[in-house]
Amino acid sequence: MWERLNALSAALGERFPEAHESRAYADTGPVAERLFAKYAGLGWLGKNTLLLNEKMGSWFFLGVIFTTLEFSASLAPYEMPPADLCGNCRQCLDACPTGAFVEPYVLDARRCISYLTIELRGGVPEEFREAIGNKVYGCDICQEVCPYNREAAVTTISDFEPRSWANAEVRTERSPQGLKPNLAVASRSELKLRPPEGANIRQEESLLQPRLEWLAVMSEEEFREKFRGSAMKRTKWSGLVRNACIALGNSKARPGTAQHARILELLQRLSESQEISIAESARWALSRIQ
């Protein structure tokens, strides 16, 4: 999105030779994209506070270019923005696990799983942890249940494909933050940390339904490597491991199974982390599955 907006901004200089200024924004500044989009005629603001388009639903990104060039408005002076077609539907409101919608069209961001798992620093309030379920980065439930998204087109842009990596098991050892790899065993580009005993190895790791155990033992170095150039860096390493601990506490691993034993060992080690939010979340998870 950022590259395309900047390319379009540069193209303005070729199309309009007069002196002008322009600047692109793609979730990079305090810009009210949804309101701009509404009054540009692109859709209406739904009860889940997102921009909805009758044909495309809400599965799209919004980008903005500010410019000193003068353009004709996309809506005529007598035209109104698209009508609100949400009607009596309240599926998005009722589906929110944390009750983040105070009322239709009003979101309490402090209760939103996207905020809790991405932007919030420190520990997640205990009242929301069970409701978070297995979500480690963001939440789209209010979009997934929206009727206008049932017929939304599937993207063909490769940039939106989930990242994946070839797997390599390495031994791990303690560090002040939690776990760190033994670099003598595997190259930096192939790091895949595992609990040392009873590891459950895949041929490939993917961000499409990623393994919680993999995320929970991810080192800071691997986090920087795997998510370079990704918005997932916003959650920070400690936030992602914290979220994985909470998700493991909600995993309902069956006692007596190899998976349960691995998770117990992993959480016990993470409960000793010097990162307070990780250690406290791991202890909470242990109290749920022991």
Secondary structure, 3 states (H helix, E strand, C coil): CHHHHHHHHHHHHHHCCCCCCEEEECCCCCCCHHHHHHHCCCCEECCCCCEEECCCECCCCCCEEEECCCCCCCCCCCCCCCCCCCCCCCHHHHHCCCCCEEECCEECHHHCHHHHHHHCCCCCCHHHHHHHCCCCCCCCHHHHCCHHHCCCCCCCCHHHCCCEEECCCECEEECCCCEEECCCCCCHHHCCECCCCCCCCCCEEECCCCCHHHHHCCCHHHHHHHCCCCHHHHHHHHHHHHHHHHHHHCCCCCCCCHHHHHHHHHHHHHCCCCCHHHHHHHHHHHHHHC
